[in-house]
Amino acid sequence: MRVSLVWLVLVVAALTGADRVAAQPATPAAGLDIPAPGECQVPARNTMELLALAGGADVSTPATIPTPTHRDALPMGPPPDPADAVAVERTVRELVACANARDPFRAVALVSDRYLDELAALVAGALAGGSNELAAVLPVPLDLPADQQLAYTAPVDLRLLPDGRIGGIVQPVLVGTSLPDIAVFVLFAREGDRWLIDGVLPIESVADSATPVS
């Protein structure tokens, strides 16, 4: 039971402390699509469900957050079926709504069981390395300041991957701030009648990939 409780704490830590984005002064929110907290309708995962999943989780081998990948090196594939593309967009929109609702236990219901285990290992790795910052473990930060919200932007460049998952690029928009060129490549896996988040790969920013001028 102690290992199970540790797993639960690590997962919730990832969901409520992921990738704090530094806010910078910016333009107002006019024209942005801001999902209301009431759009977070997915049934919440309760503590007992998460503890049941913990039986197969292994946090004894901490994982490291993947290094940023150049857009040209992302996995490729043909466009997905239009209905599946709409379902993936719905998952991202609801995740943004759950972030605006400050409801990590509903947000966790939009994440696959496999990636929940990976999240626990990622948090364990961050803690083992003495870091309290978790970059790009979810497509959007869930630890929003009380006076801020996220706007929805649809995932772009969706592609069907050889393993049956769908991948696409998501760029978070924090209302009222100017974000640097931050984007992540999100993997979605079908579980039942929904496409759930099954992985997140950070994408190398334009600034990071620029060649220094001597």
GIFENHU-V153076 format. One record per pair of residues at least 4 apart in sequence whose C-alpha atoms are under 6 Angstrom apart, sorted by sequence separation. I is the first residue (numbers start at 1). J is the second residue. D is the distance in whole Angstrom. If there is no record, write none. Layout:
i = [I;I]
j = [J;J]
d = [D;D]
//
This chain:
i = [13;14;104;115;127;161;190;98;126;161;190;160;189;159;188;189;159;188;98;158;188;189;158;187;188;157;187;95;156;171;187;155;156;170;186;155;170;186;155;169;185;169;185;168;184;168;184;167;184;167;183;166;151;166;150;165;150;165;181;150;149;140;99;4;100;4;40;40;39;40;63;64;62;63;37;45;57;36;44;64;35;44;59;62;63;37;62;137;37;45;136;80;79;80;78;79;77;78;77;115;77;112;111;112;110;111;112;15;88;11;11;10;10;19;18;19;19;34;33;34;33;19;18;16;17;16;70;68;69;70;68;69;68;29;29;28;26;26;25;26;24;23;24]
j = [17;18;108;119;131;165;194;103;131;166;195;166;195;166;195;196;167;196;107;167;197;198;168;197;198;168;198;107;168;183;199;168;169;183;199;169;184;200;170;184;200;185;201;185;201;186;202;186;203;187;203;187;173;188;173;188;174;189;205;175;175;172;142;51;149;54;94;97;97;98;121;122;121;122;97;105;117;97;105;125;97;106;121;124;125;100;125;200;101;109;202;159;159;160;159;160;159;160;160;198;161;196;196;197;196;197;198;104;195;119;120;120;123;134;134;135;136;151;151;152;152;141;141;142;143;143;203;202;203;204;203;204;204;175;176;176;176;177;177;178;177;177;178]
d = [6;5;6;6;5;5;6;5;5;6;4;5;5;6;6;5;5;5;6;6;5;6;4;6;5;5;5;6;6;4;5;6;5;6;6;5;5;5;5;6;6;5;5;6;6;5;5;6;5;5;6;6;5;5;6;6;5;5;6;6;6;6;5;6;5;5;5;5;6;5;5;6;5;5;5;6;5;6;5;6;5;4;5;5;5;5;4;6;4;6;6;6;5;5;5;6;5;5;5;5;5;5;5;6;5;5;5;6;6;6;5;5;6;5;5;4;6;4;5;6;6;6;5;5;5;5;6;5;5;5;5;5;5;6;6;5;6;5;5;5;5;5;5]
//
